[in-house]
Amino acid sequence: MKFLLWLILLVICWPVALLALLLYPVVWLFLLPFRLVGITFNAVFDLFKALITLPARALRGSR
């Protein structure tokens, strides 16, 4: 889908399409730390949820 949109942009305005093609890796590298922080926060919150619900799951027992 992204490639198809890029081809449409290439037909409409090729300088902008080439600029987007050149800037895409730079933007990806810039956003990578934010993605890693998001994954870390998600893991920490999942751990807290597991620790909070552990007593209820232990008392419920196996089915």
C-alpha positions in Angstrom: 0.0 0.0 0.0 2.8 2.4 0.9 4.5 1.6 -2.4 1.3 2.3 -4.4 0.9 5.6 -2.6 4.5 6.5 -3.4 4.0 5.6 -7.1 1.0 7.9 -7.2 3.0 10.7 -5.6 5.8 10.0 -8.1 3.4 10.6 -11.0 1.9 13.7 -9.4 5.0 15.4 -8.0 8.3 13.6 -8.6 10.5 15.9 -6.6 8.5 15.4 -3.4 8.4 11.6 -4.0 12.2 11.5 -4.4 12.6 13.7 -1.3 10.3 11.3 0.6 12.4 8.3 -0.6 15.6 9.9 0.6 14.2 11.1 4.0 12.4 7.8 4.9 15.5 6.1 6.4 16.4 9.2 8.4 12.9 9.5 9.8 12.8 5.8 10.6 16.1 6.0 12.5 14.9 9.1 14.4 11.7 7.3 15.5 13.3 4.0 16.4 14.2 5.1 20.0 10.6 6.1 20.6 9.4 2.8 19.4 11.8 1.0 21.7 10.6 3.1 24.7 7.0 2.2 23.8 7.8 -1.5 23.7 9.5 -1.2 27.1 6.6 0.6 28.7 4.2 -1.9 27.3 6.3 -4.8 28.8 6.5 -3.1 32.2 2.8 -2.5 32.4 2.1 -6.1 31.4 4.4 -7.2 34.2 2.6 -5.0 36.7 -0.8 -6.4 35.5 0.5 -10.0 35.9 1.8 -9.2 39.4 -1.5 -7.6 40.5 -3.7 -10.4 39.1 -1.4 -13.2 40.4 -3.2 -13.7 43.7 -6.6 -14.0 42.1 -5.3 -16.4 39.5 -3.6 -18.5 42.2 -6.7 -18.7 44.3 -8.9 -19.6 41.3 -6.8 -22.7 40.7 -6.7 -24.9 37.6 -9.8 -25.8 35.7 
